[in-house]
Amino acid sequence: MTTRRVQVLPEHLANKIAAGEVIQLPESVVKELLENSLDAGATNILVLIEDGGKKLIQVADDGIGMDEQDAMNSFLRHATSKIGSYEDLEAIETYGFRGEALASVAAVAQVTMKSRRKTDDIAVVVQIEGGNEPRVSREGREPGTSLVVQNLFFNTPGRRKFLKSTNTEFRHIYDAVQRVVLSRPEVGLKFISNDESVLDLKPSTLEQRVLDIFGKRQVEGMVWMEEKSEALELSGYIGKPTFGQKSRANQFLFLNKRYIVNRNINHAVFAAYEHLLLKGTYPFFLLFLDIDPHRIDVNVHPSKMEAKFEDEQMIYRFVSTAVRKCLSTNNLVPGLTLSGDEAGGVDLQFTRRQHEWPASARGTDWSPTVGRVDTSTGEITPTQEPLSVQQNRSFVGGTELTERLLGSIDSKPPQRAQEVEAAQAGQPPQSRLVWQIHNKYIIAQIENGVMIIDQHVAHERVLYERALARFAKNASASQQLMFPVTVQISPADNSLLTELLPNFELLGFSIKLFGKNTIVIDGVPPEVKGGETKIVADLLMMYRESHQPGMHDERDALAKSFSCKAAIKAGDKLNDHEMRALLDQLFSTTMPYVCPHGRPVVLKIATDELDRRFGRT
């Protein structure tokens, strides 16, 4: 076997190897050329491709252009006009700076550059094929620069064979173009693929650019956010929870207008949505993070799509807090509109959100009849004078279901003054009418329409926040069983229960462990029926399914499981008082519009919509 000596690679071979770091796909070429155009001050850009960029890529702009010497130097490795010293590298404010893009492209394709400055009479033309010596000529063109890249990877067939189908490569290129036009709405861009116009965008505002790219329906599912501190600024659009997506595709993060990928910041946004999203869905966001260039390092990867921060934990907290604040101050309850077809069919469509979080009587048009609810114990403190005992008899029930809904109640439910007057006059309290349909949904009349509430998920929200309050206060509420119940569980469940036992006790369970597969339950939370001791095994099973390793809050997972298992079910019949009590407690929670698992709790149909459907408008 021959021992090989260490040797320096030929320049043309080194260039081809280096090209693989920067130019991996046709998308990479488009991205690099677009960034060069933006750095050149272009206000209008043309992107033209054929065969998904494999046959042809052209990017032309109206930027400042170059003279012959600059045009020739731009194809040399590590030649750049963006930085000249180490100090410049510490505060990069341009897209390009490494001086690798054009050299890498020219090493693996047939490239023609035409460039002209406004002060020149004619453009310089530079042609390079596969990294060979350039050919220089002159011809007329408008000021600016045009790069034509043909037959990408023609001289590296090993790389070319790994390119995907034309449609796949087109989608990658579209994504790259989309990121650029979203980051710079003041720049116009025309995108043509195989002689068909894909985008034709004029210089505009961010609002108009978002509308042009995503369409009106998607825009209706977004809200604007903006937050500033001394160190950084965050602005952009985030999606409403009901417009959750099945993938992370439409998530855009721009650092000083440069598109980056940062899992930590993405997680900060996701964490802010907490329980507002259905399982398996992800939020839309289009966010711009502006920070002092001295506090970041974008020179950590050849593609320049990653960045390091001086204090990444501070960035995480800032982003998560800002997104959470935006969600808490914007409308979150979806309304329903009814759209009919010619055959008379009716479709339900989600439209704007009507109410605000945190809940308020004014925000929901629902005023509590019972008063302030202590979510940890279920006790309700009256806030107004109650009706007479005789008037209250029709509302107070002594059923087990009532106790599960209310916990312990020391007083009778009061009503608003106008309802007292209406009752004395023999008139029903019109603004407080409630009905149960199919033992599943509650309909409540409000000032400008009706609310429809899913009773199960509404009670889930109440119990979830009550459980969290017990954890926070380190105080439990329990009801003793008349006869302790012995339950057989698996050794695995026994081990898990041993670990979670302190939290079970705070929820209100009184459990004793005997051996590896036997427990004795002699107390349960007030919300649990005395005979429902199977709930312990159910909670352990649901906890295992929902709790992911490394989750920062196991109590949250347990509270979700408890609220789901202990809540009233679809099919449980509620009397008038129970329905009102449930609504009062629901709208005393911090987030009454979404259950802990992300399902909607409340919908609204406006009176105007009903009038429209019945021809009253």
Helices and strands as residue ranges (DSSP letters): H 11-22, H 26-39, E 44-50, G 51-53, E 56-61, H 68-73, H 86-89, H 101-107, E 110-116, E 123-129, E 135-139, E 144-150, H 157-160, H 166-183, E 188-193, E 196-201, H 206-219, E 222-228, E 232-239, G 241-243, E 251-255, E 258-259, H 263-273, E 285-291, G 293-295, E 296-297, E 308-309, H 312-328, E 334-340, E 346-353, H 361-364, E 372-373, E 380-381, H 389-392, H 400-406, H 417-424, G 430-432, E 434-437, E 441-446, E 449-454, H 455-473, E 479-488, H 491-507, E 510-514, E 518-524, H 535-546, H 554-566, H 576-586, E 602-606, H 607-613
